[in-house]
Amino acid sequence: MFTLLLFALAGLVLTLSTSVFFYYQKSNSLANIRGPLSTSWLYGNMREFSLGEYGVRAFQWQKLYGSVYKLMNCFGERRLVVADQKALQFVLGNPQLFPRAPEHKELARILMGQGIFWAEGPDHKRHRTVMQPSFAASQLRALFPCFQETARMLASQLQNKFSTNEENVVEDICPWLHKAALDIIGTAAFGHPFNSLLSDENAVARSYHNLLADSMTRGPLSIVVDAILQYMPVTLLRLFDKLPTKAMRKLRTNRALTLGLAKDLVERKLEVLKGGMESEKDVLSQIVHANVSQDPQTKMTPVEVYSQVSTIMLAGEETVANTAIWALYELAQDSELQDKVREEIRETYAAAHARGDTDLCATDLDNMPLTTAVMKETLRFHPALPMSLRKAAEDSIVPLAQSITTVSGEVVNEILIPADTIVIANSAGYNRLESVWGPDAHLFNISRWAKERKISHDATLGMYANLATFLSGPRGCIGYRFALIEFQMFLIELLKTFRFSIPPGIRIKRELALVTIPVVDGDPTRSQRMPLQLSLVEE
């Protein structure tokens, strides 16, 4: 412990001594970009940007300074916040010019191991080549019953909260959606039921409960630590994995449990292949089969395959569960919209029955425009991962879709981003650009997805619906189709069964814990919670 503290102190001294150098090195090239004045040499603008209700100050600055502006980090370091679609397309589309900083790659390793989210360059391309076919639309449609069954189990378990004479119950839906998301990953992604909706006995599933909310919730100290980490060599960064803090202990426990599960699962999949049997349909079976078939020079190592399990679990569970939670929150505030979506769900079931089917099939999901519009608007308005950080590998001229005005008054359509600059790829900011989404970009309004209302597509961005929510380029989310099916099935089964409303006196705000989480305003614990009032829908 004493040695770790010495290393941390050395890192702080190194930061303080080099920050002035970096400040002046970048000052000439970035000084002409507008941005808010720093409120503190220690914190810069980062307390306002990332603490408290997330996005409030950032959206104000974007409106004031434009889709690209300068932000002060700790110790006088300048960063660029980028929401412009062409600039994002360039930054995210050129990972060799804008890779992740070493400290962010190390965070990915701590959270998820050496999987696709951790890998860079040729390693990332190798991972993606093996994994991509397992997430194809045709492959996922075969898993549709897994999504459907779990969504129905979720609705059934929530129904059990009603006693005989109760018309309404108030329930925190966060743990339920997270458990359901894990159960879908268990069956559809791994062919391994967690049954966390039915029981808390599964240690692996239990270790994911509030994992990011408990370990990644930000405070003033974390802002300073983040600033220090960027100046530390990787060998020193890896010592932070051994810190005896409550958050790090939780992350280590989770990683050890998931690794044990991953080894078990992969061994079972390999045994199926060795026995000459046909691979199962789950995502991991397909990945293992594809990896075995790969050229030895391009296949993933066992450690890399194991790491995909933790990557799929953490990235898939957190993002989809939180997105579904935010969708229900928005619908709970608009009973008229909620009724319209519910009617579309009923009509879709009626059409399935009319053609002689007892249930929905995967293709029915494509014929629900209102439900799809709610999904798109939730993904736009509440992106689970609101930003990602990149570090310029060299000086780059980056084009802009919308010109910005510099400090000197010059109007420019491109900017120079110097080497070593941290770029905050602001997905949430892009998703609120009035130039793209209209003057009501800061309102939740599903009518923007109507066919007759055109959305600007000056630069194609993202994996889905011109949104930045799933990122873009070579590192765009490989599992976005999986997420969309899961998200839609949650909405279908929950809205078919329940009406949702906001309990009196409750105000929800967004906070940042790597992903955006709901927090009840005034709750000193800052725990992830979304209490909603549920009433049963009459058949």
C-alpha positions in Angstrom: 0.0 0.0 0.0 2.8 2.4 0.9 4.5 1.7 -2.4 1.3 2.4 -4.3 1.0 5.7 -2.5 4.6 6.6 -3.4 3.9 5.9 -7.1 0.7 7.9 -7.0 2.6 10.8 -5.4 5.3 10.5 -8.1 2.7 10.6 -10.8 1.2 13.8 -9.3 4.6 15.5 -9.2 5.2 14.4 -12.8 1.8 15.8 -13.8 2.4 19.1 -12.1 5.8 19.5 -13.7 4.7 18.6 -17.2 1.3 20.3 -17.3 2.9 23.7 -17.8 4.9 22.3 -20.8 1.8 20.8 -22.4 -0.2 24.0 -21.7 2.2 26.2 -23.6 2.8 23.6 -26.3 -0.8 23.6 -27.3 -1.7 27.2 -26.4 -0.8 28.6 -29.8 -2.9 26.2 -31.9 -5.9 25.9 -29.6 -6.0 29.4 -28.1 -8.1 30.7 -31.0 -10.9 28.2 -30.4 -13.7 29.6 -28.2 -14.8 28.1 -25.0 -15.8 28.8 -21.4 -13.3 30.5 -19.1 -11.7 28.2 -16.6 -13.1 28.5 -13.1 -10.2 26.8 -11.4 -6.6 25.9 -12.2 -7.0 22.6 -10.4 -10.3 21.5 -12.0 -10.6 23.7 -15.1 -14.2 23.4 -16.4 -14.5 19.7 -15.6 -16.6 20.0 -12.5 -19.3 21.9 -14.4 -18.9 19.6 -17.4 -19.1 16.2 -15.8 -20.5 16.5 -12.3 -24.1 17.1 -11.2 -26.9 16.8 -13.7 -25.1 15.6 -16.8 -25.4 17.7 -20.0 -27.0 20.8 -18.6 -23.8 23.0 -18.7 -22.4 21.2 -21.8 -25.5 21.9 -23.9 -25.4 25.6 -22.8 -21.8 25.8 -23.9 -22.5 24.2 -27.2 -25.3 26.7 -27.9 -23.0 29.6 -26.9 -19.7 28.5 -28.6 -20.8 26.1 -31.4 -20.4 22.4 -32.2 -16.7 22.5 -31.5 -15.4 24.4 -28.4 -12.4 24.4 -26.1 -12.6 23.0 -22.6 -10.1 23.5 -19.8 -9.1 20.3 -18.0 -7.1 20.2 -14.7 -3.7 22.0 -14.5 -4.4 24.2 -17.5 -4.6 21.5 -20.1 -6.9 22.3 -23.1 -9.3 19.8 -24.6 -11.6 20.0 -27.6 -15.3 19.0 -27.3 -16.5 17.9 -30.8 -20.1 17.5 -31.7 -20.0 18.6 -35.4 -21.0 15.7 -37.6 -18.2 16.0 -40.2 -15.6 16.4 -37.5 -17.0 13.4 -35.6 -17.0 11.4 -38.8 -13.3 12.2 -39.3 -12.2 11.6 -35.7 -14.2 8.3 -35.2 -13.5 7.2 -38.8 -9.8 7.4 -38.4 -8.8 5.5 -35.3 -5.2 5.5 -36.4 -5.1 9.3 -36.2 -7.3 9.5 -33.1 -6.8 6.3 -31.0 -7.9 6.1 -27.4 -5.4 7.4 -24.9 -3.4 4.7 -23.0 -5.2 5.4 -19.7 -8.6 4.9 -21.3 -7.4 1.7 -22.9 -6.2 0.5 -19.5 -9.6 1.3 -18.0 -11.2 -0.9 -20.7 -8.8 -3.7 -19.7 -9.7 -3.3 -16.0 -13.4 -3.4 -16.8 -13.6 -6.0 -19.6 -10.2 -7.6 -20.2 -8.5 -7.8 -23.5 -11.6 -8.0 -25.7 -12.8 -6.0 -28.7 -13.4 -2.8 -26.7 -9.8 -2.9 -25.4 -8.1 -3.8 -28.7 -6.6 -1.1 -31.0 -5.4 -1.1 -34.6 -4.7 -4.5 -36.2 -5.8 -6.3 -33.0 -9.2 -4.6 -33.1 -9.6 -5.5 -36.8 -8.7 -9.1 -36.1 -11.3 -9.3 -33.3 -14.0 -7.7 -35.4 -13.3 -10.0 -38.4 -14.0 -13.0 -36.2 -17.0 -11.6 -34.3 -18.9 -9.6 -36.9 -20.8 -12.5 -38.5 -22.1 -13.6 -35.1 -24.0 -10.3 -34.8 -25.5 -10.3 -38.3 -29.2 -9.6 -38.6 -30.0 -13.1 -39.9 -28.1 -14.7 -37.0 -29.9 -12.6 -34.4 -33.4 -13.3 -35.8 -32.9 -16.9 -35.1 -32.5 -16.0 -31.4 -35.7 -14.0 -31.3 -37.5 -16.5 -29.0 -34.8 -15.8 -26.3 -35.5 -12.1 -26.4 -39.2 -12.7 -26.3 -39.2 -15.2 -23.5 -37.1 -13.0 -21.2 -39.1 -9.9 -21.9 -42.3 -11.8 -20.9 -40.6 -13.1 -17.8 -39.8 -9.5 -16.8 -43.4 -8.5 -17.2 -44.6 -11.5 -15.3 -42.3 -10.8 -12.3 -43.4 -7.2 -12.1 -47.0 -8.4 -12.2 -46.3 -10.4 -9.0 -45.7 -7.1 -7.3 -49.5 -6.5 -7.3 -51.6 -7.9 -4.5 -55.2 -8.8 -5.1 -56.7 -5.4 -4.3 -54.0 -3.1 -5.6 -54.5 -0.9 -8.6 -51.1 0.8 -8.6 -47.6 0.0 -7.3 -44.5 2.1 -7.2 -41.5 0.1 -8.2 -37.9 1.0 -8.9 -37.5 -0.5 -12.4 -33.7 -0.2 -12.6 -32.8 -3.6 -11.0 -35.5 -5.3 -13.0 -34.3 -4.0 -16.4 -30.7 -4.8 -15.6 -31.6 -8.3 -14.5 -33.6 -8.9 -17.7 -30.8 -7.5 -19.8 -28.4 -10.0 -18.2 -30.8 -12.9 -18.7 -31.1 -12.1 -22.4 -27.3 -12.0 -22.7 -27.1 -15.3 -20.9 -29.5 -17.1 -23.2 -29.1 -15.3 -26.6 -25.4 -14.4 -26.3 -24.0 -17.4 -24.4 -26.6 -20.2 -24.4 -26.3 -20.1 -20.6 -29.3 -19.0 -18.4 -28.6 -16.8 -15.5 -32.2 -16.7 -14.3 -31.5 -13.5 -12.4 -35.1 -12.4 -12.7 -36.1 -15.5 -10.7 -33.3 -15.6 -8.2 -30.2 -13.8 -6.9 -28.3 -17.0 -6.4 -26.1 -16.6 -9.5 -22.8 -15.0 -8.3 -21.8 -13.8 -11.7 -25.1 -12.0 -12.3 -25.0 -10.6 -8.8 -21.6 -9.1 -9.4 -23.0 -6.9 -12.2 -25.6 -5.3 -9.9 -24.9 -1.5 -10.0 -21.3 -2.3 -11.1 -20.7 1.0 -13.0 -22.9 3.1 -10.8 -21.0 2.0 -7.7 -17.5 2.1 -9.2 -17.6 4.9 -11.8 -19.7 7.6 -10.2 -17.7 10.8 -10.5 -16.6 13.3 -7.9 -14.0 16.1 -7.7 -11.2 13.7 -6.7 -11.9 11.4 -9.7 -11.5 14.4 -12.0 -8.0 15.1 -10.7 -7.1 11.5 -10.7 -8.1 11.2 -14.4 -5.9 14.2 -15.2 -3.0 12.6 -13.5 -3.4 9.2 -15.1 -2.8 10.6 -18.7 0.8 11.4 -17.8 1.6 8.0 -16.3 3.3 5.2 -18.2 1.2 2.0 -18.7 3.3 0.0 -16.2 2.4 2.5 -13.5 -1.3 2.7 -14.6 -1.6 -1.1 -14.0 -0.8 -0.6 -10.3 -4.2 1.1 -9.9 -5.8 -2.2 -10.6 -4.4 -3.4 -7.3 -5.7 -0.5 -5.2 -7.6 -1.7 -2.1 -10.6 0.6 -2.6 -14.2 -0.6 -2.5 -14.7 0.2 -6.2 -11.6 -1.7 -7.3 -12.4 -4.7 -5.1 -15.8 -4.9 -6.7 -14.3 -4.7 -10.2 -11.7 -7.4 -9.4 -14.4 -9.7 -8.0 -16.6 -9.2 -11.1 -13.7 -9.8 -13.4 -12.6 -13.0 -11.7 -16.1 -14.4 -11.7 -16.7 -13.5 -15.3 -13.3 -15.0 -16.3 -14.3 -18.3 -14.6 -17.6 -18.3 -16.4 -16.0 -17.5 -19.8 -13.5 -20.3 -19.5 -16.3 -22.7 -18.7 -18.5 -21.5 -21.6 -15.7 -21.6 -24.2 -14.6 -25.0 -23.1 -18.2 -26.3 -23.6 -18.5 -24.7 -27.0 -15.1 -26.3 -28.1 -16.3 -29.7 -26.9 -19.4 -29.5 -29.1 -17.1 -28.7 -32.1 -14.7 -31.5 -31.3 -17.6 -33.9 -31.0 -18.6 -33.1 -34.6 -21.9 -31.6 -33.5 -23.5 -28.6 -35.0 -22.7 -25.3 -33.2 -25.5 -23.8 -31.2 -27.2 -20.6 -32.3 -26.0 -18.3 -29.5 -23.5 -15.6 -30.2 -20.6 -17.1 -28.3 -21.0 -20.5 -30.0 -20.8 -18.7 -33.4 -17.7 -16.7 -32.3 -15.9 -19.8 -31.0 -16.7 -21.7 -34.3 -15.6 -18.7 -36.4 -12.4 -18.4 -34.4 -11.5 -22.1 -34.8 -12.0 -21.7 -38.5 -9.7 -18.7 -38.8 -6.2 -18.7 -40.1 -3.8 -19.1 -37.2 -2.3 -15.7 -37.9 -5.6 -13.9 -37.6 -7.5 -15.9 -34.9 -8.0 -14.6 -31.4 -6.1 -16.0 -28.4 -7.9 -17.9 -25.7 -7.5 -14.8 -23.4 -9.1 -12.6 -26.1 -12.0 -15.0 -26.5 -12.6 -15.1 -22.8 -12.5 -11.3 -22.7 -15.3 -11.1 -25.2 -17.6 -12.6 -22.6 -17.0 -9.8 -20.1 -17.2 -7.2 -22.9 -20.6 -8.5 -24.1 -21.9 -8.7 -20.6 -20.9 -5.3 -19.3 -21.3 -3.3 -22.5 -24.6 -5.0 -23.5 -26.2 -5.1 -20.0 -25.5 -1.5 -19.0 -26.4 0.2 -22.3 -29.6 -1.6 -23.2 -31.0 -1.6 -19.6 -30.4 2.1 -19.1 -31.8 3.0 -22.5 -35.0 1.0 -21.8 -35.3 2.7 -18.4 -35.1 6.2 -20.0 -37.7 5.2 -22.7 -40.2 4.2 -20.0 -39.4 7.4 -18.1 -40.3 9.5 -21.2 -43.4 7.5 -21.9 -44.5 7.8 -18.2 -44.6 11.5 -18.8 -46.8 11.3 -21.9 -49.9 9.1 -21.3 -51.3 9.9 -24.8 -48.1 8.8 -26.6 -48.0 5.7 -24.3 -51.6 4.8 -25.3 -50.7 5.2 -29.0 -47.7 2.9 -28.7 -49.8 0.4 -26.8 -52.4 0.4 -29.5 -49.8 -0.3 -32.2 -48.5 -3.2 -30.1 -52.1 -4.6 -29.9 -52.6 -4.2 -33.7 -49.3 -6.0 -34.4 -50.4 -8.9 -32.3 -53.8 -8.9 -34.0 -52.2 -9.0 -37.4 -50.0 -11.9 -36.3 -53.1 -13.8 -35.1 -55.0 -13.0 -38.3 -52.3 -14.6 -40.5 -52.6 -17.7 -38.3 -49.6 -17.2 -36.0 -50.0 -17.6 -32.3 -47.2 -15.1 -31.6 -45.1 -12.4 -33.0 -42.1 -13.2 -35.2 -38.9 -11.2 -35.7 -40.1 -9.5 -38.9 -43.1 -8.0 -37.0 -40.6 -5.7 -35.3 -39.9 -3.9 -38.6 -43.6 -3.0 -39.0 -44.0 -0.9 -35.8 -43.2 2.7 -36.9 -44.4 4.3 -33.7 -42.6 2.0 -31.4 -39.5 2.4 -33.5 -39.8 6.2 -33.4 -39.9 6.1 -29.6 -36.7 3.9 -29.6 -34.9 6.3 -32.0 -35.9 9.3 -30.0 -34.8 7.7 -26.7 -31.4 6.7 -28.3 -31.0 10.3 -29.5 -32.1 12.1 -26.3 -30.6 9.7 -23.8 -27.5 8.1 -25.3 -26.1 5.6 -22.8 -22.5 6.5 -23.6 -22.7 10.3 -24.0 -19.1 10.8 -25.0 -15.8 9.0 -25.8 -12.3 10.3 -25.6 -9.6 10.1 -28.3 -6.0 11.4 -28.3 -4.6 12.9 -31.5 -1.6 10.8 -32.7 -0.4 13.6 -35.0 -1.4 17.1 -36.2 -4.6 16.8 -38.3 -6.7 19.2 -40.3 -10.3 18.3 -39.4 -13.3 19.5 -41.6 -16.5 21.0 -40.1 -20.1 20.6 -41.3 -21.0 23.9 -39.6 -18.5 26.8 -39.5 -17.4 28.2 -36.2 -16.3 31.6 -35.2 -12.9 31.9 -33.6 -11.8 34.1 -30.7 -10.3 36.5 -33.3 -13.6 36.7 -35.1 -12.6 34.6 -38.1 -15.2 32.1 -39.5 -13.6 28.8 -40.3 -14.7 25.5 -41.9 -11.9 23.4 -40.6 -9.6 23.3 -37.6 -6.1 22.1 -36.8 -6.1 19.6 -34.0 -2.5 19.2 -32.8 -0.8 16.0 -31.7 -1.5 14.8 -28.1 -4.8 16.8 -27.9 -7.5 15.0 -26.0 -10.7 15.1 -28.2 -14.0 14.6 -26.4 -16.2 13.0 -29.1 -19.5 14.4 -27.8 -22.2 11.9 -28.9 -24.8 13.6 -26.7 -24.0 17.0 -28.1 -24.3 15.8 -31.7 -27.6 14.2 -30.9 -28.9 17.6 -29.8 -27.5 19.7 -32.7 -30.3 22.0 -34.0 -28.6 22.1 -37.4 -29.3 18.3 -37.7 -32.4 17.7 -35.6 -34.3 21.0 -35.9 -35.0 23.8 -33.5 -36.7 21.5 -31.0 -33.6 19.3 -30.7 -33.7 19.7 -26.9 -37.2 18.3 -26.6 -38.2 14.6 -26.7 -40.4 14.6 -29.8 -40.9 11.4 -31.8 -42.5 13.3 -34.7 -39.1 14.2 -36.0 -38.9 10.5 -37.2 -42.0 10.9 -39.3 -41.3 10.3 -43.0 -42.5 13.7 -44.1 -40.1 15.5 -41.8 -36.6 15.5 -43.2 -33.5 15.4 -41.1 -30.3 16.9 -42.3 -27.8 14.2 -43.5 -24.9 16.4 -44.5 -22.6 13.8 -43.2 -23.6 10.2 -42.6 -22.8 9.3 -39.1 -23.3 6.3 -36.8 -24.4 2.7 -37.1 -28.2 3.5 -36.9 -30.6 6.3 -37.8 -27.8 8.9 -38.3 -27.3 8.8 -34.5 -24.0 9.0 -32.7 -25.3 6.8 -29.9 -23.6 3.6 -31.2 -20.5 5.6 -32.2 -19.3 5.4 -35.8 -16.5 4.2 -38.0 -14.4 1.1 -37.5 -15.0 1.1 -33.8 -18.8 1.5 -34.0 -20.8 -0.8 -31.8 -20.7 -4.3 -33.2 -23.8 -5.4 -31.2 -26.2 -2.6 -32.0 -28.7 -4.9 -33.8 -28.7 -7.2 -30.7 -29.4 -4.1 -28.6 -32.3 -2.9 -30.8 -34.1 -6.2 -30.7 -33.7 -6.5 -27.0 -34.8 -2.9 -26.4 -37.9 -3.3 -28.6 -39.0 -6.5 -26.9 -38.8 -4.9 -23.5 -41.1 -2.0 -24.7 -43.5 -4.4 -26.3 -44.0 -6.7 -23.4 -44.0 -4.0 -20.7 -46.4 -1.6 -22.4 -48.7 -4.5 -23.3 -48.9 -5.3 -19.6 -48.6 -2.0 -17.7 -49.3 1.7 -17.7 -46.5 3.8 -16.4 -46.6 7.2 -14.7 -44.3 9.3 -12.6 -45.0 9.1 -8.8 -45.9 12.4 -7.2 -42.9 14.4 -5.8 -40.3 12.5 -7.8 -37.8 14.3 -10.1 -35.3 12.3 -12.0 -31.9 13.6 -13.2 -29.1 12.1 -15.2 -25.7 11.6 -13.8 -22.5 10.2 -15.3 -21.0 6.9 -14.2 -19.2 6.1 -17.5 -22.8 5.7 -18.8 -25.7 8.0 -18.0 -27.7 6.7 -15.1 -31.0 7.9 -13.5 -30.8 9.4 -10.0 -33.6 10.7 -7.8 -33.1 14.4 -7.3 -32.2 15.0 -3.6 -31.1 11.4 -2.9 -27.7 11.9 -1.1 -26.6 8.3 -2.0 -26.7 9.2 -5.7 -27.9 5.6 -6.3 -29.1 4.5 -9.6 -32.9 4.5 -9.3 -36.0 5.0 -11.4 -39.2 4.7 -9.3 -42.3 4.5 -11.6 -45.9 4.0 -10.8 -47.3 0.9 -12.5 -50.9 -0.1 -13.1 -52.1 -3.2 -15.0 -53.6 -2.8 -18.5 -57.0 -4.4 -18.9 -57.1 -7.1 -21.5 
